[in-house]
Amino acid sequence: MLAEMPDGVVKKKYIKLLDELINRRYKKKLSQQDLANLSGLYKSYINRLEKGVVLISLPKLLAMCDALDLDIQLKPRKKEK
């Protein structure tokens, strides 16, 4: 799925988001199975997500963030002058 996403800002931000989730999992020393158990998601889904085979939905993102002790914050962008 990630391969089918057009190149651009959205793809770059999505890849950055995945990298943050993966790095957080590593930092907490969790296996994919550990994260699956904590988030209520399937290990196979987490594996495919980390490989870029599937795109994450908002409910699954929230479940992963909760399991990884992360908050999601929306903030206004700084406008370029």
Residue pairs with C-beta under 8 A, 6 or more apart in sequence:
1 52
1 53
1 54
1 55
2 11
2 14
2 15
2 52
2 53
2 55
3 52
5 11
5 14
5 55
14 55
15 52
17 56
18 49
18 50
18 52
18 56
21 50
21 64
21 65
21 68
21 70
22 50
24 68
24 70
25 32
25 35
25 68
28 68
28 69
30 38
30 68
32 43
32 46
32 47
32 50
33 43
35 41
35 43
35 46
35 64
35 67
35 68
36 42
36 43
36 45
36 46
38 67
39 46
39 60
39 63
39 64
39 66
39 67
40 63
41 60
41 63
41 64
45 54
45 60
46 64
48 54
49 56
56 64
61 72
62 72
64 70
65 71
65 72
